[in-house]
Amino acid sequence: MEHSFGGPLGTLIVGVGLGAFYVALIWINTLLGMLLTPLFLIPLTWIQDAVGSKKAAKA
């Protein structure tokens, strides 16, 4: 006996699955953005401070 999830029930199951997938995708992208952004911004400010202090020392 073959079972398939065609029809309205299959559409609902696929819709719930895709909805959960996209919610997880948005969540992980938001989380990574919040966690990884400081890892790049903080060293960048250190570099900018070093360059700025060298320029100030020359002047």
N, C-alpha and C positions, 0 to 999 in steps of 0.2 A: 504494500500500500504506500503510495507516494504522498508526502505531505509538502505543501507549499504555503507560503504566507502571501498569496496574491490577494487582490481585492482590497477592501477598505481596512481590514485588520493589518495587512502587510504595509499599507500606506501609513497607518498610524505608528506602527513599530519603527519603520524607517524614519519617519518624521521625528519621533522621540529620540532615536539614536543619533540622527544628524544634529538635532537641537542640542543634545548633551555634548556632542563633539565640538560644536562651535562655541558653546559656553566655556568648555575647557580650554579651547584654543585662545579665546579672548582673555581668559583668566591667566593662563601661563604667559601670554605676551605682555600683559599688564604687570605681572609679578616680575618678569625678567627686566622689563623697562625700569621698574622702581629699584631693583637690586643692582643692576649692571650700570646704570647711569652714574652713580657716585664713583664707581670704580674707574671710570674714564674722566670724570670731571675733576676729581680731587687731584690726581697727578697733573692734569692740565693746568690747574691753578698754580701748582708748585713750579711748573716750567715757566708760566707767565710771570710769576714773582721773580724767578731767577733772571729772566731776560730783562725785566723791568729794573732790577737792582743793578745789572751790568750797565744799562743805558744811563741810569742815574749816576753811577760812579764815573762814567766817562764825561758827563756834563758838569 
